Amino acid sequence: MKKVANDLRSIAKQLTTLAQKTENMAKAFETTKTTPKKQPARVAKKKPAAKGKALTPTDQVLTIMKRFKKGITVEALRGKSGFTEKQISNIVHRACKKGKMKRIGRGVYSVFG
C-alpha cells in the first residue's frame, strides 16, 4: 500500500510540473501571437483615357504587363490590377486568342512587342 501511495504522490508531482510548463507555454504563445491586419483590396488606378475613351479591362491588364519584359504571373496581375481571378482568367484567355499576349509558362504570360 505504501508503494501505491508513493507512486501516486510522484504522479501528482509530475502532473503539477507539467501543468506549470503548459501554463508558461500558453503565456509565451499569447505574448508572441500577433494577428496580421487584413490589407485593403487594391483597386486598379485608371490612367486618363486618350481622346475621351476609357481604357477597357483588357487594355488595363496589357498596360500592366508591358512593364514586365520577362512576363508576369496571373496572381501578380490580380494583385496589381484589382480584378478578380475569374476576370483575369477571361481577359488573359481572350487576349491570347487574339494574339495580344503569349503564354510563357504555367500561369506566366507576356505581351507581344
N, C-alpha and C positions, 0 to 999 in steps of 0.2 A: 504494500500500500504506500510505503514511503517513496518507493521508486516512481510510482504513478504521480504522486504529489509533486516530486521534484521535476518530472517531465512536464507536468502542467505549468509549473512556475517558469520553467525555461521557455516553453512555447509562448506563454503570456509576455515574457520579457522580449522575445523576438518579435512578437506582434506589435508591441508598443514601439520598438525601434523602427519597424517597417512603417508604421503609421506616421511617425515623425518624419521619416525620409520622404514619404509620399506627400505630406503637407508642405515640406520645403520645396519639393519639385514643383508642386502646384503653384506656390507663391512665385517661384522663379519664372515659371511659364507665364503667369499673369503679368509680370513686370516686363517681360520681353515681347509679349504678344501685342502686335500692332495691326490694326485693320487698315489696309490701303484704301485711300479715298478713291471713289469712282471718278474717273476723268469724264468730263462732259464730252458728248459726241461732237466730233469735228464736222463742220459744215463747209462744203466747198465754197471758196471765195470766187465769185464770178468776176471775171475781168470785164471792163467796159466793152460792150459789143461795138463792132465796127459798123458804121453806117446804119445804125438803128436796128441791127439784127442781134438777137440774143443767141448766145452760144448754146448749142444742143448738149445734152449729156455726153454724147459721143465725142463732140469737139472738146469738151472739158477734160475727158479722160485722155484723149490724144495729146492735148496740151501738156498734161502732167507727164505723160510717157515720153515726150520729146526731151525732157530734162535728164532722162536715164538712158545713156547711149548703149549700155550693156543689157538693157531690159529691166523689167520690174515685175514683181510678183503680183498676183491677184490680191493677196492680202494687203500688200503695201498700197496698191491702188485704192482699195477700200478705205484704208486709213486716211489717205491723202485727199480723196475726193469727197468722202462723206456719204457715198452711195451705199446701198445695202448689197449684200453678197449676190442676191438674185439680179439686181440691176447691173452690177459689174459683169456678171456672167453673160447676161444678154448683150451688153454693149460690146464685150470682147468677141463674142460669137459673131455678131453682125459685122464688126469691123474686120475680123479675119476673113469672113466670107467675101466681103467687098474688096479685100486686098489692101486695106489701110494699115494693118499690123500683121505681124507673123509670130508664130509660136516658136520660142527658142528651146524651151524645155518644159517639164511638167509644171504648170502654173506660172511660167515665166514668159512674158511677151515683150516684143519690141516693135517700134514704129518703123515703117519703111521711110527711107530718105534721110 
